[in-house]
Structures are given as C-alpha cells and as structure tokens.
Amino acid sequence: MSNSPDIRAFLAVDVDKELIDPIVEIQEKIKLAGAPVKFVEPENLHFTIKFFGDVNEEKLDGINNLIVEKLDKFSPFEIFIRGLGVFPSLRYIRVLWLGSENYEPFSNIQRDLDLEFVKIGFEKERSYIPHLTIGRLKGAENKEVLVEKIEQLSDVDIGKTLIDRLTLKKSELTPSGPIYTDLEIFKL
C-alpha cells in the first residue's frame, strides 16, 4: 500500500465546448445585477454525478472498477440545457444553476452508480437533480435585482448536449479557485 496523499475527487459530465459561450453569456447577464456571485470558470463547467471527497488510491481504484463494470449497460444520450434556477430557494440563494430536460437517462446512470458507490463505503445521495452550477452567491448585496434577473432568465434555452462519457476528476482547491484535472474518462 502506497503512502500517496488522498485525492479530492468527483465524477462529472463535461459540457460540450459549443455550449460554453452561451452559458458565459448567461453569466454575463447575471453579473449586470451587481450581486456578489462567484461564477464558475468556463473551463470548470460540468454536471456533477457524485462528489467523493478525499479518497486514497485504493478507493480510487474501486471507484474506477465499479464505473467500468456498470457503464456497459448505458448508451450515449442527449439532454437539453434549459432553465435558470437556484438552490435552495429565491429567498435564500446559495447556488445558481442551469437545468436540463430529458434527463431521465442521466438520473438512471447516477442512481445506478450511487447504489454501487454505497457498497464501497460512500453515502447515498438524498436526491439527485441533474444541474449545471454556474455560480454561488457570496452575500446579500443587490439581491432583489439578482432575483429579478433570475426570474427574467428562468426559461433560458442553452441547447442540447450529447452525454457520451463520464469523467473522474481531481479537484485541487487554490486561493484563485479550484483546478480540475481529468483522472479517467469512461465512454458510454
């Protein structure tokens, strides 16, 4: 057993490159509200399937093997990135996200994998709604203007994206924001 340091890891679906600009345009429109939102950098935009936290090499191998074993029953599919929303509510905004339509296959993959991850020691997700985090609110300044902007953009249509792979990523936290590195790519 090696003494290599734990890796902060998560399983994600990257966003098609063609959709990055339309997503950044939405972020720019939200910036006009003047609220203290920390936006996700374009290169970091993704749908999280499972956040593992700090894992050692052995656990990482278990995650890899499990994904390879389970993914052969899933085929590539398309989802539509549509709608701007927040968690937990407009009264208390913490996360701004873009939603998805036709996400049943997405949810099926997440649910099936999550049940397997529980078997190797991870907690089961309470509920899972595929969403693309685009920003986090860091204070209450100009909140009314922000809520207005969110309501104006609630029906935004970004476009469709092909989901044909999952990516296991390493996340390094730095003062200027997280740096994500692809560890493994799993094709559907």
C-alpha positions in Angstrom: 0.0 0.0 0.0 1.5 3.4 -1.0 1.6 6.4 1.1 0.4 8.8 -1.6 -1.8 11.6 -0.4 -5.5 11.4 -0.7 -7.1 13.0 -3.8 -10.2 15.2 -3.7 -12.3 13.5 -6.5 -15.7 13.7 -8.2 -17.4 12.1 -11.1 -18.7 14.5 -13.7 -20.1 15.1 -17.2 -18.3 17.9 -19.1 -20.3 20.4 -21.1 -19.9 20.4 -24.9 -17.5 23.1 -26.0 -20.1 24.7 -28.3 -22.3 25.4 -25.3 -19.7 27.2 -23.2 -20.2 30.6 -24.9 -24.0 30.7 -24.4 -23.5 29.7 -20.8 -20.9 32.5 -20.3 -23.4 34.9 -21.9 -26.0 34.0 -19.2 -23.3 34.5 -16.5 -22.6 38.0 -18.0 -26.3 38.9 -17.9 -26.5 37.8 -14.3 -23.4 40.0 -13.5 -25.4 43.0 -14.5 -27.4 42.6 -11.3 -24.3 43.7 -9.3 -24.7 40.9 -6.8 -21.7 39.2 -5.2 -21.8 36.0 -7.3 -18.7 33.9 -7.7 -19.1 32.4 -11.2 -17.8 29.0 -12.3 -14.9 29.4 -14.7 -15.8 28.3 -18.3 -13.2 25.5 -18.2 -14.8 24.2 -15.0 -18.4 23.9 -16.1 -19.8 20.4 -15.6 -22.6 18.3 -14.2 -21.6 16.5 -11.0 -22.7 12.9 -10.8 -21.0 12.1 -7.5 -18.7 14.0 -5.2 -16.4 11.6 -3.4 -14.3 14.0 -1.3 -10.8 12.9 -0.3 -10.1 9.4 -1.4 -6.9 7.2 -1.3 -5.5 5.3 -4.2 -7.2 2.1 -3.2 -10.6 3.7 -3.0 -10.0 5.4 -6.4 -9.2 2.0 -7.9 -12.5 0.7 -6.5 -14.4 3.7 -8.0 -12.8 3.1 -11.4 -13.5 -0.6 -11.5 -17.1 -0.1 -10.4 -17.8 2.5 -13.1 -16.2 0.3 -15.9 -18.3 -2.6 -14.7 -21.6 -0.7 -14.7 -21.3 1.7 -17.7 -21.6 -1.0 -20.3 -25.4 -1.1 -19.9 -25.8 2.6 -20.8 -25.8 4.2 -24.2 -25.0 7.8 -25.2 -28.0 10.2 -25.0 -28.8 13.9 -25.4 -30.1 16.3 -22.8 -31.3 19.9 -23.3 -29.8 22.5 -21.0 -32.7 24.8 -20.2 -33.9 27.0 -17.4 -32.1 29.0 -14.8 -32.8 28.2 -11.1 -31.3 28.4 -7.6 -30.7 26.2 -4.6 -32.3 26.2 -2.0 -34.8 28.9 -2.9 -35.1 32.5 -4.2 -35.5 33.7 -0.6 -32.1 32.2 0.3 -29.9 31.8 -2.8 -26.7 29.9 -2.4 -26.2 28.3 -5.9 -27.3 29.4 -9.3 -27.7 26.6 -11.9 -28.9 25.7 -15.3 -31.3 22.8 -15.5 -31.8 20.0 -18.0 -34.7 18.4 -19.8 -34.9 14.8 -21.0 -32.6 13.9 -18.0 -34.1 10.5 -17.2 -31.2 8.6 -18.6 -28.9 10.9 -16.7 -30.7 10.2 -13.5 -30.7 6.4 -14.2 -26.9 6.4 -14.5 -26.5 8.5 -11.3 -28.9 6.3 -9.3 -27.4 3.0 -10.5 -23.8 4.2 -9.8 -24.8 5.7 -6.5 -26.2 2.4 -5.3 -22.8 0.8 -6.2 -20.8 3.5 -4.5 -22.7 2.9 -1.3 -21.4 -0.7 -1.4 -17.8 0.6 -1.3 -18.4 3.0 1.6 -19.9 6.2 0.2 -23.1 7.8 1.5 -26.2 7.6 -0.7 -27.3 10.8 -2.3 -30.6 12.1 -0.8 -31.9 13.2 -4.1 -30.4 14.0 -7.4 -31.5 16.6 -9.9 -29.1 17.0 -12.9 -28.0 20.6 -12.9 -25.1 22.7 -14.0 -23.8 25.0 -11.3 -22.8 28.4 -12.9 -22.3 30.5 -9.7 -22.5 30.8 -6.0 -23.9 33.8 -4.1 -21.4 35.2 -1.6 -23.6 37.9 0.1 -26.9 39.8 0.1 -25.9 42.9 -1.8 -28.4 43.7 -4.7 -30.3 40.5 -4.0 -33.6 42.0 -5.3 -32.0 42.9 -8.6 -30.5 39.4 -8.8 -33.9 37.7 -8.1 -35.4 39.8 -10.9 -32.6 38.8 -13.3 -33.1 35.1 -12.4 -36.8 35.4 -13.0 -36.2 37.0 -16.4 -33.8 34.2 -17.4 -35.8 31.3 -15.9 -36.8 30.0 -19.4 -33.3 30.4 -21.0 -32.5 27.7 -23.6 -28.8 26.9 -23.9 -29.1 24.0 -26.3 -28.7 20.2 -26.4 -25.6 18.3 -25.5 -24.5 14.7 -26.1 -23.7 12.7 -23.0 -21.3 10.0 -24.2 -18.8 9.9 -21.4 -18.2 10.4 -17.7 -15.0 11.9 -16.3 -13.4 11.1 -13.0 -11.8 14.4 -11.9 -9.3 15.5 -9.3 -10.1 18.9 -7.6 -7.3 21.0 -6.2 -8.5 24.0 -4.2 -6.5 27.1 -4.6 -7.0 30.7 -3.5 -8.0 31.7 -7.0 -10.5 28.8 -7.4 -10.5 25.1 -8.0 -8.3 23.4 -10.6 -9.8 20.3 -12.1 -7.7 17.6 -13.7 -9.2 14.6 -15.6 -8.1 11.3 -14.0 -10.1 8.9 -16.1 -12.6 9.1 -18.9 -15.3 6.5 -19.2 -17.2 6.2 -22.5 -20.8 5.1 -22.6 
